[in-house]
């Protein structure tokens, strides 16, 4: 083999090694802003707001969540659990008309139990559970927070709970419930995303919202204030 061929082979081997090293370093880098925005959807904007507009701090927070919970693999629900959760949610919806506060509390409990059954942290660790859910269901996890706050508010002896707010909480929570109940789990962290100039649009059409609202048999004219 001539010296020229040997030198050429050495150059090729070095080039391949350099490319491999560069790819390894790139893969080890924490996800950037655009990747995080696509993965977390509305949760990205909430993180920025919680950090008073500090994008770098928010992205560091979200990247840490991915590091802690990104490897979680959701467990499949067995038929009995699927039937139990479906029946429980249906009962909570039906109860809403006569007792909104009890329905909200039941929806909060069901979401926590369902998340636990899918392999997320236990419901007793609410903040950690929500953190893990945000990594895999970032576009819908706010529904859990909303219904959880509504469930806690009903126990506040100095406050009142507005039925319209509870209705909205139930509607938002149902989206996450349906997402968690999905039988063929793909990576929903990037589902329903439309990236336009780096922004995500996960808005719900008015028609879809109206359809889901009618599941409760309620309209905004039915709102009232209920003592906690």
SULQUIGI-V596325 format. One record per residue. N is the residue number from 1. D_CENTER is the distance of its C-alpha to the mean C-alpha in Angstrom with 1 decimal. Layout:
# SULQUIGI-V596325
((N;D_CENTER) (N;D_CENTER))
This chain:
# SULQUIGI-V596325
((1;60.1) (2;60.9) (3;59.7) (4;58.0) (5;55.9) (6;55.0) (7;53.9) (8;51.8) (9;50.1) (10;49.4) (11;47.9) (12;45.6) (13;44.5) (14;43.8) (15;41.9) (16;39.7) (17;39.1) (18;38.2) (19;35.7) (20;34.1) (21;34.0) (22;32.3) (23;29.6) (24;29.0) (25;28.7) (26;26.4) (27;24.0) (28;24.2) (29;23.2) (30;19.8) (31;17.6) (32;18.9) (33;17.6) (34;17.4) (35;15.5) (36;13.0) (37;12.7) (38;12.3) (39;9.6) (40;7.4) (41;8.8) (42;9.1) (43;7.6) (44;10.8) (45;13.0) (46;12.0) (47;12.8) (48;16.0) (49;16.9) (50;16.5) (51;18.9) (52;21.3) (53;20.9) (54;21.5) (55;19.7) (56;20.9) (57;19.9) (58;16.3) (59;16.2) (60;17.9) (61;15.2) (62;12.4) (63;14.9) (64;15.6) (65;12.1) (66;12.5) (67;15.9) (68;15.1) (69;12.3) (70;12.6) (71;15.3) (72;13.6) (73;14.5) (74;13.1) (75;16.1) (76;17.5) (77;18.2) (78;21.9) (79;23.5) (80;24.4) (81;20.9) (82;19.6) (83;22.5) (84;22.1) (85;18.5) (86;19.4) (87;22.5) (88;20.9) (89;18.5) (90;21.5) (91;23.6) (92;21.2) (93;21.3) (94;25.1) (95;25.5) (96;23.9) (97;27.1) (98;29.3) (99;27.2) (100;24.0) (101;23.5) (102;23.8) (103;21.4) (104;18.7) (105;19.5) (106;19.4) (107;16.0) (108;14.7) (109;16.6) (110;15.6) (111;11.8) (112;12.8) (113;15.3) (114;13.4) (115;10.8) (116;14.0) (117;15.7) (118;13.3) (119;14.2) (120;11.7) (121;13.8) (122;15.8) (123;15.1) (124;18.0) (125;16.1) (126;13.5) (127;12.8) (128;12.6) (129;10.4) (130;7.8) (131;8.6) (132;8.3) (133;5.0) (134;4.0) (135;6.5) (136;5.8) (137;2.7) (138;3.1) (139;5.0) (140;4.3) (141;3.2) (142;6.6) (143;8.2) (144;8.4) (145;9.9) (146;12.1) (147;13.5) (148;14.0) (149;16.0) (150;17.9) (151;18.8) (152;20.1) (153;22.0) (154;24.0) (155;25.5) (156;26.7) (157;30.4) (158;31.0) (159;28.4) (160;27.8) (161;24.8) (162;24.9) (163;24.3) (164;23.0) (165;20.2) (166;19.5) (167;19.6) (168;17.0) (169;14.7) (170;15.4) (171;14.7) (172;11.3) (173;10.5) (174;12.1) (175;9.8) (176;7.1) (177;10.3) (178;11.7) (179;9.0) (180;9.5) (181;13.1) (182;13.5) (183;16.6) (184;16.7) (185;13.6) (186;13.4) (187;11.1) (188;8.5) (189;7.2) (190;10.4) (191;10.8) (192;12.1) (193;12.9) (194;16.4) (195;17.6) (196;20.7) (197;22.4) (198;19.4) (199;17.3) (200;14.3) (201;14.8) (202;12.1) (203;14.5) (204;15.5) (205;19.2) (206;21.3) (207;22.7) (208;19.5) (209;18.7) (210;22.3) (211;22.1) (212;19.2) (213;21.1) (214;24.2) (215;22.6) (216;23.2) (217;26.7) (218;26.3) (219;27.1) (220;27.0) (221;30.6) (222;29.8) (223;28.1) (224;29.8) (225;29.3) (226;29.2) (227;30.4) (228;28.1))
